[in-house]
Amino acid sequence: LILAHQHLAQLKKAGEDVYYAVMTDAKTKVIFGGLNVDDAEVLAEQAFLGEIDLEEAKESLNKPVVVGYIRTWLNNYTSGTSRSSGTNQSRSQGSGEGMSENEGEATRPMDQFFLEDQIIAQTVGASRISSNFQSEGEGNFEMTAESESHGRSESLMPVLQVMPSQVFSYEEQIYKAMALMVNQPARHALVKLPKKHTQFIKTPFIKTGFAPKTMINGFKEKAFILSDFARPKGEIEIEIQQRQDLLAEKAKELEVGKPKTEEPSKFRG
């Protein structure tokens, strides 16, 4: 049995029993594009039930994440230059005072004329010294220094891996399925088979066939011979007429045997 309709409202118009019977018992569903949004949502939930990947990542939101570290050596190099300049001034002053005393004598040594040493002169002296001083100075200076160093140091280098940061929600997955169903091009359809994953197919294009009348008649005769239910059209029409006549006779017999009842007077006009 093949049931074809353009939208689900046609089934609902026939009644809820018909709608739910078709949606539940028609296990094989072929869905073409051009659906309205309401029908697409209902059919998407049925067609992709159990097939939606709730762990599907949003690739546009993927980002690098540190997943580990590896030991490595780093080459270090530093260099620098420093400059300084300035001006200095100095000023000093002071005073001093001193005194000194001295004594002395001169002797002539003993010789052949003198039997002992003889003092020939004696001196006694004293001196006093005082002084004051003051000095001032001023100068400029400028200094430049350069430094440079090389070395190696051990460090940990992070290992980065691009990983998902967010997945599609159930509502977003249903919306994606709806968009696929609604936007199908001509001659494309979605097929849902019992216990099979939903697949998209493209229907083949079949050209209008041509066959001569002799071939058509031969096919009919062959099909008539092979089928137990095929009979000539004339015989079928005669049999149908006989059945209708028989039903009419049975109806008349029922009318004749049926007792007549008088119409109640209260319903008369």
GIVENZI-V489284 format. One record per pair of residues at least 6 apart in sequence whose C-alpha atoms are under 6 Angstrom apart, sorted by the first residue. I is the first residue (numbers start at 1). GAP is how many residues later the second one is. Records with the same first field share a line. If there is no record, write none. Layout:
# GIVENZI-V489284
I->GAP ; GAP
This chain:
# GIVENZI-V489284
11->8
12->7
27->167
28->164 ; 165
29->162 ; 163
30->160 ; 161
31->158 ; 159
32->157
33->148 ; 149 ; 150 ; 151
34->148
35->147
40->138
44->133 ; 134
55->112
56->111 ; 112
57->107 ; 109 ; 110
58->108 ; 109
62->101 ; 102 ; 103
63->99 ; 100
64->96 ; 97 ; 98
65->95 ; 96
66->93 ; 94
67->92
68->90 ; 91
69->87 ; 88 ; 89 ; 90
70->86 ; 87
71->84 ; 85
72->82 ; 83
73->80 ; 81
74->78 ; 79
75->76 ; 77
76->74 ; 75 ; 76
77->72 ; 73
78->70 ; 71
79->68 ; 69
80->66 ; 67
81->64 ; 65
82->62 ; 63
83->60 ; 61
84->58 ; 59
85->56 ; 57
86->54 ; 55
87->52 ; 53
88->50 ; 51
89->48 ; 49
90->46 ; 47
91->44 ; 45
92->42 ; 43
93->40 ; 41 ; 42
94->38 ; 39
95->36 ; 37 ; 38
96->34 ; 35
97->32 ; 33
98->30 ; 31
99->28 ; 29 ; 30
100->26 ; 27
101->24 ; 25
102->22 ; 23
103->20 ; 21
104->18 ; 19
105->16 ; 17 ; 18
106->13 ; 14 ; 15
107->11 ; 12 ; 13
108->9 ; 10
109->8
110->6 ; 7
187->15 ; 16
188->13 ; 14
189->11 ; 12
190->9 ; 10
191->7 ; 8
192->6
224->6
